[in-house]
Amino acid sequence: MLSLRALRAPSCATGGVRASPAPVASSAVHADTPVTSPVLERLAEAASDGQPIDLPTIVPPDERPEPLVERVLAPFQQFMHAEASGGLVLLFNAILALVWANSPWSASYHHLWETKVTIGAPGFGLTESLHHWINDGLMAVFFFVVGLEIKREVLVGELASVRQAALPLFAAVGGMVVPALVFSALTLGTEASRGWGVPMATDIAFALGIAALLGSRVPTSLKVFLAALAIVDDIGAVLVIALFYTSSIQAMALLVAAVVMIALIGLNRAGVRSSIPYFLLGAILWVAFLKSGVHATIAGVLLAFTIPASTRISGQQFLHESLSHITAFDAACENDPAEFRTVQRHQEPIFALEDTAQRAQSPLLRLEHKLHGVVAFGIMPIFALANAGVSLPSDLGAAIGNAAVLGIFFGLLIGKPLGITLFSWIAVRLRLADLPTGATWHQVIGVGALGGIGFTMALFIAALAFGEGAALESAKLGILAGSLVAGVVGWLLLRRGTSDAP
């Protein structure tokens, strides 16, 4: 049973000095309070005499000044936690790349990314250009996070049931098929036709960033729909890359990849939860795909699918053990109110609480949480800086008339919203799905326009489809122009609000 002493703030919570109650209103629990959790059950038991029990009050923080480094970093941390920040950083780097590539220092821009970098020991290392390491190496981490998101959504998210998945699934299929058809119609009979997969992509960071900037004008349910749609879109992009943009296949390398995958699945089935074995095998998997002819970033997605998603202990067990450790900490402080930051007997319950928290965490969610900032504020901006630098031709009018530019531009601007809206309407009409709560068809069209922001994934597929040279430069121009106009149109449509016509 929970003691009244255990309900107090730990006596050494302020460094050995027992804190006075903070001047805030405290809650009370009576014996007849409806019980909704094990914690409340214990509180109700402790209140069996019919008297109210004050819940722990907030302990005043230390009066010592915050360290300088924390005060300096605080604004940056707040920015990184803002919903739209990733898209803003991505946009800044894209603009920087575009300006740099068209400045008097443009030669240094192109020379930088062609710099050869060797990773590994002499004779056993890989030597590739910096651009190649970014697109094949760093982007494998991006695809790993995409794979974690896909697995989470399939297990417990918006794709966990057929009914939940129906609308984003239909919308994403429409958002891939129609842009590809628009592109193919405009590039039929030209060499640019091989880039049909480019306008199929949606950049989730940019799209959700613009939706976040609109605040309450965009219902939360619509943002969830957009995120789920983008994740299904990512699945489609991964399949397109694996099936249609693979030049040649090396059977032996694929055999090695298959053996590694079996080993990874074995780790999962054996209950291995440490990230290290997965990452070691994942590195071998990446090299095997690199040598196989299948794009190496696919290894990131497959590795993510093998990461465990379960926890070692249940929520109730976590509550029970955590309460036990906190009580032990309080007891240690009660017997010896010494400085708890340096005394081992005070730290042991904290270590135990940390271990309990780790066993209550899903490895999949833990990795997704830790890598989110790395990808959003590191990998994707670097990718944008390395790939968005298009050298604008002197005759811009003639360049815009290029088949690849027109196909990608109209595929993103017209094909994406048309496909997303049309296929969503079909799903609702067939009673396979419902519109997101509080959303209108006008807003769905706006979300469809945001889906036309291709950028990161579109640039990635364009590099696979067109290689290096003028064709790739034209594709990049179409992607940047189409994504920019689609983003502005989507922002204007969602800002205007709630017309109800499909």
C-alpha positions as CSV (number, residue, x, y, z in Angstrom):
1,M,0.0,0.0,0.0
2,L,1.2,3.5,-0.8
3,S,2.3,5.4,2.3
4,L,1.4,9.1,2.8
5,R,5.1,9.8,2.9
6,A,5.5,8.4,-0.6
7,L,2.9,11.0,-1.8
8,R,5.2,13.9,-0.7
9,A,7.8,15.3,-2.9
10,P,11.1,13.4,-2.2
11,S,12.7,15.0,0.7
12,C,16.1,15.5,-1.0
13,A,14.5,16.8,-4.3
14,T,16.2,20.1,-3.8
15,G,19.7,18.9,-2.9
16,G,19.2,17.8,0.7
17,V,16.9,20.6,1.8
18,R,13.3,19.7,2.4
19,A,11.2,22.0,0.3
20,S,8.2,23.8,1.5
21,P,4.9,23.2,-0.3
22,A,4.6,25.4,-3.4
23,P,1.8,27.9,-3.3
24,V,-0.4,26.1,-5.8
25,A,-3.8,24.4,-5.3
26,S,-3.4,20.7,-4.6
27,S,-5.7,18.0,-5.8
28,A,-7.5,15.6,-3.5
29,V,-8.5,12.0,-3.8
30,H,-11.3,10.5,-1.7
31,A,-12.0,6.9,-0.9
32,D,-15.0,6.9,-3.1
33,T,-13.2,8.5,-6.1
34,P,-13.8,6.4,-9.3
35,V,-10.6,4.3,-9.9
36,T,-9.3,4.4,-13.4
37,S,-5.6,3.3,-13.0
38,P,-3.4,1.3,-10.5
39,V,-2.1,4.6,-9.2
40,L,-5.5,5.9,-8.3
41,E,-6.3,2.5,-6.8
42,R,-3.4,2.9,-4.4
43,L,-4.5,6.5,-3.6
44,A,-8.0,5.3,-2.9
45,E,-6.7,2.6,-0.6
46,A,-4.6,5.2,1.3
47,A,-7.7,7.4,1.5
48,S,-9.9,4.6,3.0
49,D,-10.4,6.6,6.2
50,G,-12.6,9.0,4.2
51,Q,-10.2,11.9,4.5
52,P,-8.9,13.7,1.4
53,I,-5.2,13.2,0.5
54,D,-3.2,16.0,-1.0
55,L,-1.4,14.9,-4.1
56,P,2.3,15.9,-4.4
57,T,2.8,19.6,-5.0
58,I,5.3,20.9,-7.5
59,V,8.7,21.3,-5.9
60,P,10.3,24.7,-6.6
61,P,13.2,24.5,-9.0
62,D,16.8,25.0,-7.8
63,E,17.6,28.6,-7.2
64,R,21.0,28.1,-8.9
65,P,21.2,29.9,-12.3
66,E,20.8,27.8,-15.4
67,P,24.1,26.8,-17.0
68,L,25.2,29.2,-19.7
69,V,25.2,26.5,-22.4
70,E,21.6,25.7,-21.7
71,R,20.6,29.3,-21.8
72,V,22.4,29.7,-25.2
73,L,20.9,26.5,-26.7
74,A,17.3,27.0,-25.4
75,P,16.1,29.1,-28.4
76,F,17.5,26.6,-30.8
77,Q,15.9,23.7,-29.0
78,Q,12.6,25.5,-29.0
79,F,12.9,26.1,-32.8
80,M,13.8,22.4,-33.4
81,H,10.7,21.3,-31.6
82,A,8.4,23.6,-33.6
83,E,6.3,21.6,-36.1
84,A,7.3,23.7,-39.2
85,S,11.0,24.1,-38.4
86,G,12.2,21.1,-40.5
87,G,10.5,22.5,-43.6
88,L,12.0,26.0,-43.0
89,V,15.5,24.7,-42.7
90,L,15.0,22.6,-45.8
91,L,13.7,25.6,-47.7
92,F,16.7,27.7,-46.5
93,N,19.2,25.2,-47.8
94,A,17.4,24.8,-51.1
95,I,17.5,28.6,-51.7
96,L,21.2,28.6,-50.6
97,A,22.0,25.9,-53.1
98,L,20.2,27.7,-55.9
99,V,21.9,31.0,-55.2
100,W,25.3,29.4,-54.8
101,A,25.0,27.4,-58.0
102,N,24.2,30.7,-59.9
103,S,26.7,32.9,-58.2
104,P,30.3,33.8,-59.3
105,W,31.4,31.0,-57.0
106,S,29.3,28.3,-58.9
107,A,32.4,26.3,-59.8
108,S,33.2,25.8,-56.1
109,Y,29.6,24.5,-55.6
110,H,29.9,21.7,-58.2
111,H,33.6,21.0,-57.3
112,L,32.6,20.4,-53.6
113,W,30.2,17.7,-54.2
114,E,32.5,15.9,-56.7
115,T,35.3,15.7,-54.0
116,K,36.3,12.0,-53.6
117,V,35.9,10.6,-50.1
118,T,37.2,7.2,-48.9
119,I,35.6,5.4,-46.0
120,G,37.3,2.3,-44.6
121,A,40.8,0.8,-44.4
122,P,43.2,1.0,-47.4
123,G,42.3,-1.8,-49.8
124,F,39.0,-2.5,-48.1
125,G,37.4,1.0,-48.3
126,L,34.8,2.6,-50.5
127,T,35.8,5.6,-52.5
128,E,33.0,7.7,-53.9
129,S,32.2,11.4,-54.5
130,L,30.8,13.4,-51.6
131,H,27.5,13.7,-53.6
132,H,27.4,9.9,-53.9
133,W,27.9,9.4,-50.1
134,I,25.1,11.9,-49.4
135,N,22.6,10.3,-51.9
136,D,23.5,6.7,-51.2
137,G,24.8,6.8,-47.6
138,L,23.1,9.6,-45.6
139,M,19.8,9.1,-47.4
140,A,19.9,5.4,-46.3
141,V,19.4,6.8,-42.8
142,F,16.5,9.0,-44.1
143,F,14.9,5.9,-45.6
144,F,15.5,4.0,-42.4
145,V,13.4,6.6,-40.5
146,V,10.8,6.4,-43.3
147,G,10.7,2.6,-42.7
148,L,10.3,3.1,-39.0
149,E,7.3,5.4,-39.6
150,I,5.8,3.0,-42.1
151,K,6.0,0.1,-39.6
152,R,4.6,2.2,-36.8
153,E,1.7,3.4,-38.9
154,V,0.9,-0.1,-40.0
155,L,1.0,-1.5,-36.5
156,V,-0.7,1.2,-34.4
157,G,-1.3,4.2,-36.6
158,E,-3.5,5.4,-39.4
159,L,-2.7,2.3,-41.5
160,A,-3.4,-0.2,-38.7
161,S,-6.9,-1.2,-40.0
162,V,-8.4,-1.4,-43.5
163,R,-11.0,1.3,-42.7
164,Q,-8.4,3.7,-41.3
165,A,-6.0,3.1,-44.2
166,A,-8.6,3.3,-47.0
167,L,-8.7,7.1,-47.5
168,P,-4.9,7.8,-47.4
169,L,-4.3,4.6,-49.4
170,F,-6.7,5.6,-52.2
171,A,-5.4,9.2,-52.0
172,A,-1.8,8.2,-52.3
173,V,-2.5,5.8,-55.2
174,G,-4.3,8.6,-57.0
175,G,-1.5,11.0,-56.1
176,M,1.0,8.6,-57.8
177,V,-0.9,7.3,-60.8
178,V,-2.3,10.6,-62.1
179,P,0.9,12.6,-62.0
180,A,2.7,9.7,-63.7
181,L,0.1,9.8,-66.5
182,V,0.3,13.6,-66.8
183,F,4.1,13.4,-67.1
184,S,3.9,10.5,-69.6
185,A,1.4,12.3,-71.8
186,L,3.6,15.4,-71.9
187,T,6.9,13.5,-72.6
188,L,5.6,10.7,-74.8
189,G,8.2,9.8,-77.4
190,T,11.0,11.8,-75.8
191,E,14.0,10.7,-73.8
192,A,12.6,12.4,-70.8
193,S,9.8,9.8,-70.6
194,R,12.0,7.6,-68.3
195,G,11.4,10.2,-65.5
196,W,7.7,9.3,-65.0
197,G,8.4,8.4,-61.4
198,V,9.6,11.9,-60.5
199,P,6.3,13.7,-60.0
200,M,4.9,10.8,-57.9
201,A,6.7,11.9,-54.8
202,T,5.6,14.1,-51.9
203,D,7.9,15.8,-49.5
204,I,6.3,15.2,-46.1
205,A,8.5,17.8,-44.3
206,F,7.6,20.7,-46.6
207,A,3.9,19.6,-46.8
208,L,3.4,19.3,-43.1
209,G,5.5,22.4,-42.4
210,I,3.1,24.5,-44.5
211,A,0.1,22.9,-42.8
212,A,1.6,23.7,-39.4
213,L,2.1,27.3,-40.4
214,L,-1.7,27.6,-41.0
215,G,-2.4,26.5,-37.5
216,S,-6.1,25.9,-36.6
217,R,-7.2,26.6,-40.2
218,V,-6.1,23.0,-40.9
219,P,-7.9,20.5,-38.7
220,T,-5.7,18.0,-36.9
221,S,-7.5,15.2,-38.6
222,L,-6.5,16.6,-42.0
223,K,-2.8,16.9,-40.9
224,V,-3.0,13.2,-39.8
225,F,-4.5,12.4,-43.2
226,L,-1.7,14.3,-45.0
227,A,1.0,12.5,-42.9
228,A,-0.6,9.1,-43.6
229,L,-0.9,9.9,-47.3
230,A,2.7,10.9,-47.5
231,I,3.8,7.7,-45.8
232,V,1.9,5.5,-48.2
233,D,3.4,7.7,-51.0
234,D,6.9,6.9,-49.5
235,I,6.0,3.2,-49.8
236,G,5.2,3.7,-53.4
237,A,8.4,5.6,-54.0
238,V,10.5,2.9,-52.4
239,L,8.8,0.3,-54.6
240,V,9.3,2.4,-57.8
241,I,13.0,2.8,-57.0
242,A,13.5,-0.9,-56.3
243,L,11.5,-2.1,-59.3
244,F,12.0,0.4,-62.0
245,Y,15.2,2.4,-61.3
246,T,17.5,-0.5,-60.8
247,S,20.1,-0.8,-63.7
248,S,21.5,-4.3,-63.3
249,I,21.3,-7.1,-60.7
250,Q,24.2,-8.9,-59.1
251,A,22.8,-12.2,-57.8
252,M,25.6,-12.9,-55.4
253,A,25.3,-9.5,-53.6
254,L,21.5,-10.0,-53.4
255,L,22.1,-13.5,-51.9
256,V,24.3,-11.9,-49.2
257,A,21.6,-9.3,-48.6
258,A,19.0,-12.1,-48.2
259,V,21.3,-13.9,-45.6
260,V,21.7,-10.7,-43.7
261,M,18.0,-10.1,-43.7
262,I,17.4,-13.6,-42.3
263,A,19.9,-12.8,-39.5
264,L,18.1,-9.5,-38.7
265,I,14.8,-11.3,-38.5
266,G,16.4,-13.8,-36.2
267,L,17.6,-11.0,-33.9
268,N,14.1,-9.7,-33.8
269,R,12.6,-13.1,-33.0
270,A,15.2,-13.7,-30.4
271,G,14.1,-10.6,-28.5
272,V,17.4,-8.6,-29.1
273,R,16.6,-5.0,-28.3
274,S,20.0,-3.3,-28.4
275,S,20.5,-1.2,-31.6
276,I,24.1,-2.2,-32.0
277,P,23.7,-5.7,-33.6
278,Y,21.0,-4.3,-35.9
279,F,23.2,-1.4,-37.1
280,L,26.2,-3.7,-37.6
281,L,24.2,-6.1,-39.8
282,G,22.5,-3.1,-41.4
283,A,25.9,-1.8,-42.5
284,I,26.6,-5.1,-44.2
285,L,23.1,-5.1,-45.7
286,W,23.8,-1.6,-47.1
287,V,27.0,-2.6,-48.8
288,A,25.3,-5.7,-50.2
289,F,22.6,-3.6,-51.8
290,L,25.2,-1.1,-53.0
291,K,27.0,-3.9,-54.9
292,S,23.8,-5.6,-56.0
293,G,22.5,-2.9,-58.4
294,V,19.4,-2.3,-56.3
295,H,19.6,1.2,-54.8
296,A,21.4,1.1,-51.5
297,T,18.8,3.2,-49.7
298,I,16.4,0.3,-49.9
299,A,18.5,-1.4,-47.2
300,G,17.4,1.4,-44.8
301,V,13.8,0.5,-45.2
302,L,14.3,-3.2,-44.9
303,L,16.4,-2.7,-41.7
304,A,13.7,-0.6,-40.2
305,F,11.2,-3.4,-40.7
306,T,13.2,-5.7,-38.5
307,I,13.5,-3.3,-35.5
308,P,11.3,-4.6,-32.5
309,A,8.2,-2.6,-31.8
310,S,7.2,-4.2,-28.6
311,T,8.1,-3.3,-25.0
312,R,9.6,-5.6,-22.3
313,I,7.1,-4.6,-19.6
314,S,3.4,-3.6,-19.6
315,G,2.2,-0.1,-18.7
316,Q,0.9,-1.4,-15.3
317,Q,4.2,-3.0,-14.5
318,F,6.0,0.3,-15.5
319,L,3.7,2.2,-13.1
320,H,4.3,-0.3,-10.3
321,E,8.1,-0.5,-10.6
322,S,8.4,3.3,-11.1
323,L,6.5,4.0,-7.9
324,S,8.6,1.5,-6.1
325,H,11.8,3.2,-7.2
326,I,10.5,6.6,-6.3
327,T,9.5,5.4,-2.9
328,A,13.0,3.9,-2.4
329,F,14.5,7.2,-3.4
330,D,12.4,9.0,-0.9
331,A,13.3,6.5,1.8
332,A,17.0,7.1,1.1
333,C,16.6,10.8,1.4
334,E,14.5,10.5,4.6
335,N,17.3,8.5,6.3
336,D,20.1,10.7,5.0
337,P,19.3,14.1,3.6
338,A,22.8,14.4,2.1
339,E,23.5,15.8,-1.4
340,F,21.7,13.3,-3.6
341,R,23.5,14.2,-6.7
342,T,26.7,12.5,-5.5
343,V,25.7,9.9,-3.0
344,Q,25.4,6.4,-4.5
345,R,22.5,5.2,-2.3
346,H,20.5,8.1,-3.5
347,Q,21.4,7.5,-7.2
348,E,20.7,3.8,-7.2
349,P,16.9,4.2,-7.3
350,I,17.3,6.7,-10.1
351,F,19.4,4.2,-12.1
352,A,16.7,1.6,-11.5
353,L,14.0,4.0,-12.6
354,E,16.0,4.7,-15.8
355,D,16.3,0.9,-16.5
356,T,12.5,0.5,-15.9
357,A,11.9,3.4,-18.4
358,Q,14.1,1.7,-21.0
359,R,12.2,-1.6,-20.7
360,A,9.0,0.3,-21.1
361,Q,10.2,1.9,-24.4
362,S,9.7,0.4,-27.8
363,P,13.1,0.2,-29.7
364,L,11.3,1.3,-32.8
365,L,9.8,4.5,-31.3
366,R,13.0,5.2,-29.4
367,L,15.1,5.2,-32.6
368,E,12.4,7.1,-34.5
369,H,12.5,9.8,-31.7
370,K,16.3,10.0,-31.6
371,L,16.8,10.1,-35.3
372,H,14.0,12.6,-36.1
373,G,16.2,15.6,-35.4
374,V,19.2,14.1,-37.2
375,V,17.2,13.6,-40.3
376,A,15.1,16.8,-40.2
377,F,17.9,19.2,-39.3
378,G,20.9,17.3,-40.7
379,I,20.5,14.8,-43.4
380,M,17.6,16.4,-45.4
381,P,19.1,19.9,-45.4
382,I,22.5,18.5,-46.5
383,F,20.7,16.6,-49.3
384,A,18.9,19.7,-50.4
385,L,22.1,21.7,-50.4
386,A,23.8,19.1,-52.5
387,N,21.0,18.5,-55.0
388,A,18.9,21.7,-55.3
389,G,21.7,23.7,-57.0
390,V,20.3,24.1,-60.5
391,S,22.4,26.3,-62.8
392,L,19.7,28.5,-64.4
393,P,20.2,28.8,-68.2
394,S,20.5,32.3,-69.8
395,D,17.4,31.5,-72.0
396,L,15.1,30.5,-69.2
397,G,12.0,30.6,-71.5
398,A,13.4,27.9,-73.8
399,A,14.4,25.8,-70.7
400,I,10.9,25.9,-69.4
401,G,9.6,24.6,-72.7
402,N,11.7,21.4,-72.1
403,A,9.5,18.2,-72.1
404,A,10.9,17.1,-68.7
405,V,10.3,20.5,-67.1
406,L,6.7,20.6,-68.3
407,G,6.0,17.0,-67.4
408,I,7.3,17.3,-63.9
409,F,5.8,20.8,-63.3
410,F,2.3,19.9,-64.4
411,G,2.6,16.4,-62.9
412,L,3.2,18.0,-59.5
413,L,0.9,21.1,-59.9
414,I,-2.1,19.4,-61.6
415,G,-1.6,15.7,-61.4
416,K,-1.1,15.5,-57.6
417,P,-4.1,17.4,-56.4
418,L,-6.3,15.9,-59.1
419,G,-5.3,12.4,-58.3
420,I,-5.5,12.8,-54.5
421,T,-8.9,14.5,-54.6
422,L,-10.4,12.2,-57.3
423,F,-9.4,9.0,-55.6
424,S,-10.4,10.3,-52.2
425,W,-13.8,11.1,-53.6
426,I,-14.1,7.6,-55.1
427,A,-13.2,6.0,-51.7
428,V,-15.9,8.2,-49.9
429,R,-18.4,7.6,-52.7
430,L,-18.0,3.8,-52.4
431,R,-18.4,4.1,-48.6
432,L,-15.0,2.6,-48.1
433,A,-13.8,5.6,-46.1
434,D,-14.9,8.9,-44.5
435,L,-13.5,12.4,-44.8
436,P,-11.3,13.4,-42.0
437,T,-13.3,14.8,-39.0
438,G,-14.1,18.4,-39.5
439,A,-12.6,18.6,-43.0
440,T,-14.2,19.7,-46.2
441,W,-13.6,18.9,-49.9
442,H,-12.2,22.3,-50.3
443,Q,-9.5,21.5,-47.7
444,V,-8.9,18.1,-49.3
445,I,-8.1,19.9,-52.6
446,G,-5.7,22.1,-50.6
447,V,-4.0,19.1,-49.1
448,G,-3.8,17.6,-52.6
449,A,-2.0,20.7,-53.7
450,L,0.5,20.4,-50.8
451,G,1.0,16.8,-52.0
452,G,2.5,18.4,-55.1
453,I,5.5,19.5,-53.2
454,G,7.8,16.8,-54.4
455,F,11.3,18.2,-53.6
456,T,13.4,15.7,-51.5
457,M,12.0,12.4,-52.9
458,A,11.5,13.9,-56.4
459,L,15.1,15.1,-56.5
460,F,16.2,11.7,-55.4
461,I,14.2,9.8,-58.1
462,A,15.3,12.3,-60.7
463,A,19.0,11.6,-60.0
464,L,18.3,7.9,-60.5
465,A,16.2,8.4,-63.7
466,F,18.4,11.0,-65.5
467,G,21.9,10.5,-64.0
468,E,24.1,13.5,-64.5
469,G,24.0,16.2,-67.1
470,A,21.5,18.5,-68.8
471,A,18.5,16.2,-68.4
472,L,18.9,16.1,-64.6
473,E,19.3,19.9,-64.6
474,S,16.0,20.2,-66.5
475,A,14.3,17.8,-64.1
476,K,15.5,19.8,-61.1
477,L,14.1,23.0,-62.6
478,G,10.7,21.3,-63.0
479,I,10.8,20.0,-59.5
480,L,11.7,23.3,-57.9
481,A,9.2,25.3,-60.0
482,G,6.4,22.7,-59.5
483,S,7.0,22.3,-55.8
484,L,7.1,26.1,-55.2
485,V,3.8,26.8,-57.1
486,A,2.1,23.8,-55.6
487,G,3.1,24.9,-52.1
488,V,1.7,28.4,-52.7
489,V,-1.5,27.1,-54.2
490,G,-2.0,24.7,-51.3
491,W,-1.4,27.4,-48.8
492,L,-3.9,29.8,-50.4
493,L,-6.6,27.1,-50.7
494,L,-6.2,26.0,-47.1
495,R,-6.0,29.6,-45.9
496,R,-9.3,30.5,-47.6
497,G,-11.1,27.8,-45.6
498,T,-14.2,25.8,-45.9
499,S,-16.1,25.7,-49.1
500,D,-17.8,22.3,-49.3
501,A,-17.9,21.5,-53.0
502,P,-15.8,18.5,-54.2
